Amino acid sequence: MDIVSVALKRYSTKAFDPSKKLTAEEADKVKTLLQYSPSSTNSQPWHFIVASTEEGKA
């Protein structure tokens, strides 16, 4: 797959199904991928908060 194809398939999520849950394995994969997200001047300024309970999501 070339970069143009990837760029053309990109989209922003406008809505999601809150009843669909990630498995622990899927969540771990996402967290691993987030570590590879690019940042300006490789500053890596991000912090991630995972809310997995209803109380945490409120």
N, C-alpha and C positions, 0 to 999 in steps of 0.2 A: 504494500500500500504506500503510495507517495504522499507527500505533505499536502498537496492540493486536495486530494481526495479526503484526507483527514479533516482539513479545514472546512471543506464544504459540508461535511456531515456533522459538524459541531452545532450545538444548540443550547439555549438556556432553558432550564426547567421552569415552567410557569406554574405548574400544579403537580401534586404528587398524591399518591394513595397512602394515607397515614395508617391504614390497616395492614399494609404490606411490611413485614418485618425482615430485617437482615439476620442471617444466621451469624453466630459468633465467628465462623470462618470467613464469611463475606466481610464482616466488619473489620477483621484483622487485615484482610487484603487491602481494603480501602485505606486503613491507617498506614499501611506500608507504602502504598502508592502516594499518599499525601506527602510523605517525607521526600519524594522526588520532585515535588512541584517547584518550578523555577521561581526565583526571586531576584529583584534588582540587586545587582552587585553581589549576588550570592549571600545576602544578609540574613536570609531565612528568618524573618521576623514573626512568623506565625505561631499561634498557640491554638490547639484544638480542644473543644469541650464536647464530650459525647454524653448526651442525655438519653438514657435508656429506660428510665422509669417514668410513669405518668407524672409523678411529683417533680421530677427533674425537668420535664418538658413544660411544666406550667410556668 
